[in-house]
């Protein structure tokens, strides 16, 4: 939802509404699911490095259990391209690839890192980028 607040001459300033109870992991989960539904999520070290080399990545998410050699490559590429890196405890849960089986167990692929490319400027994404830049 967007509220237009000020009108200065010809332009109208729009301020996105962000829930006050939104936390960083919740915002990351929402942004990841939105990006996945729009085919803008690159999962895995190879796809993440390709998105960094092509300068498409807007945000990199690294799992804490990511192997050190992959972590070094991804962080150095992201520093070269000025892309923020977010270290999380469990990237598998946040990227939205989990599936709940009939016996209610959760199964999904192991994810070391993923990148969000060309994300829409949703309020959650703007909140996430604002929190990371602090």
PECORNOR-V215230 format. One record per backbone hydrogen bond with DSSP energy under -0.5 kcal/mol. NH is the residue of the N-H (numbers start at 1). CO is the residue of the C=O. E is the energy in kcal/mol with one decimal. If there is no record, write none. Layout:
# PECORNOR-V215230
NH | CO | E
NH | CO | E
This chain:
# PECORNOR-V215230
3 | 15 | -1.8
5 | 3 | -0.6
5 | 13 | -1.7
6 | 13 | -0.8
8 | 6 | -0.5
8 | 11 | -1.9
9 | 7 | -0.6
10 | 8 | -0.5
11 | 8 | -1.7
13 | 6 | -2.3
15 | 3 | -2.3
16 | 14 | -0.5
17 | 1 | -2.3
18 | 16 | -0.5
22 | 19 | -1.4
27 | 23 | -2.5
28 | 24 | -2.4
29 | 25 | -2.2
30 | 26 | -2.3
31 | 27 | -2.6
32 | 28 | -2.4
33 | 29 | -2.2
34 | 30 | -2.4
35 | 31 | -2.5
36 | 32 | -2.3
37 | 33 | -2.1
38 | 34 | -1.3
39 | 36 | -1.2
40 | 35 | -3.7
42 | 115 | -2.8
43 | 41 | -0.6
44 | 113 | -2.7
48 | 44 | -2.2
49 | 45 | -2.4
50 | 46 | -2.2
51 | 47 | -2.2
52 | 48 | -1.8
53 | 49 | -2.6
54 | 50 | -2.1
55 | 52 | -1.1
56 | 51 | -2.9
57 | 51 | -1.3
58 | 116 | -3.3
59 | 116 | -1.3
60 | 84 | -2.3
61 | 114 | -3.0
62 | 60 | -0.5
62 | 86 | -2.7
63 | 112 | -3.0
64 | 88 | -1.5
66 | 63 | -1.5
71 | 67 | -2.4
72 | 68 | -2.4
73 | 69 | -1.7
74 | 70 | -2.6
75 | 71 | -2.5
76 | 72 | -2.1
77 | 73 | -2.3
78 | 74 | -2.3
79 | 75 | -2.0
80 | 76 | -1.8
81 | 77 | -1.6
82 | 79 | -0.6
83 | 78 | -2.6
84 | 58 | -0.6
86 | 60 | -3.0
87 | 85 | -0.5
88 | 62 | -2.8
88 | 86 | -0.5
94 | 90 | -1.0
95 | 91 | -1.8
96 | 93 | -0.5
97 | 92 | -0.7
99 | 107 | -3.1
101 | 99 | -0.6
101 | 105 | -3.0
104 | 101 | -1.8
107 | 99 | -3.0
112 | 110 | -0.5
114 | 61 | -2.0
115 | 42 | -2.8
116 | 59 | -2.6
117 | 40 | -2.7
117 | 115 | -0.5
118 | 56 | -1.2
122 | 120 | -2.2
126 | 122 | -2.4
127 | 123 | -2.3
128 | 124 | -2.5
129 | 125 | -2.6
130 | 126 | -2.0
131 | 127 | -2.4
132 | 128 | -2.1
133 | 129 | -1.9
134 | 130 | -0.6
134 | 131 | -0.5
